[in-house]
Amino acid sequence: MLFSLFINDLLLRLQKASERVRGGSKLANTPALAYADDIVLIDRKVAGLQSKLDIVHLWSEDWGMTVNLKKGKTKHMVFGGERKRNFTLHFGAEVVRRTKIYK
């Protein structure tokens, strides 16, 4: 319950940033899906996904939260949209690992 108070601020920040981008389906305009302490960032473009990671990074610093990038589920995947293969996403100074599946 207490964590939901913290995560709500993050979801509001992501939503506010997404409202600047118009067009596409409702899912395309959904910045993230969240359940308990898991969050999935959604974007049609790599640059948009990086922007959302930057928002999460700033939020974690503001609230004194640590995001464990070594945790098994903390990965990213890309499907549909841009088929760009050579890109790297960052969380602060750390590189976010790639995966082809989401567990």
C-alpha positions in Angstrom: 0.0 0.0 0.0 2.7 2.4 0.9 4.7 1.7 -2.2 1.6 2.5 -4.3 1.7 6.1 -3.0 5.3 6.4 -4.2 4.7 4.7 -7.6 1.6 6.9 -8.3 3.9 9.9 -8.6 6.0 8.1 -11.1 3.0 7.1 -13.2 1.7 10.7 -13.1 5.1 12.0 -14.4 5.1 9.4 -17.2 1.5 10.3 -18.1 2.2 14.0 -18.2 5.2 13.4 -20.5 3.1 11.2 -22.8 0.3 13.8 -23.1 2.8 15.9 -25.1 2.7 13.2 -27.8 -0.5 12.9 -29.7 -1.8 10.3 -32.2 -1.9 6.6 -32.5 -3.9 4.1 -30.6 -4.8 4.3 -26.9 -2.2 1.7 -26.1 0.4 3.7 -28.0 -0.4 6.6 -25.8 -0.2 4.5 -22.6 3.2 5.3 -21.1 3.4 2.4 -18.8 1.7 -0.6 -17.2 2.1 -1.2 -13.5 1.2 -3.9 -11.1 2.6 -4.0 -7.5 6.3 -3.1 -7.8 6.6 -4.1 -11.5 6.4 -1.5 -14.2 6.5 -1.9 -18.0 7.4 1.2 -20.0 5.7 1.4 -23.4 6.7 3.5 -26.4 6.7 3.4 -30.2 10.2 4.8 -30.5 13.5 4.1 -28.9 14.0 7.8 -28.1 10.6 7.8 -26.3 11.6 4.8 -24.3 14.9 6.4 -23.3 13.0 9.5 -22.3 10.8 7.4 -20.0 13.8 5.7 -18.5 15.2 9.1 -17.8 11.9 10.1 -16.0 12.1 6.9 -13.9 15.8 7.6 -13.1 15.0 11.1 -11.9 12.0 9.9 -9.9 14.1 7.2 -8.2 16.6 9.9 -7.2 13.9 12.3 -6.0 12.3 9.6 -3.8 15.6 7.9 -2.7 14.6 4.6 -4.4 17.0 2.1 -5.8 16.3 0.4 -9.1 18.1 -3.0 -9.3 19.1 -3.4 -12.9 20.6 -6.8 -12.1 17.3 -8.2 -11.1 16.1 -10.9 -13.5 13.0 -9.0 -14.6 14.7 -5.6 -15.1 15.2 -5.9 -18.9 13.7 -4.4 -21.9 12.4 -5.7 -25.1 11.3 -4.2 -28.4 8.6 -5.4 -30.7 6.8 -3.7 -33.5 7.4 -0.1 -34.3 11.0 0.8 -35.1 13.1 -2.2 -36.1 16.3 -0.5 -35.1 18.8 -3.1 -34.0 21.8 -1.1 -32.9 20.8 0.9 -30.0 21.4 1.0 -26.3 19.1 2.2 -23.5 20.5 3.7 -20.3 19.3 4.1 -16.8 21.5 6.9 -15.6 25.0 5.8 -16.4 24.1 2.1 -16.5 23.2 0.2 -19.7 19.9 -1.7 -19.6 20.3 -5.3 -20.8 18.2 -6.6 -23.7 15.9 -9.6 -23.8 13.6 -11.1 -26.4 11.0 -12.2 -23.8 9.1 -10.6 -20.9 8.4 -12.9 -17.9 
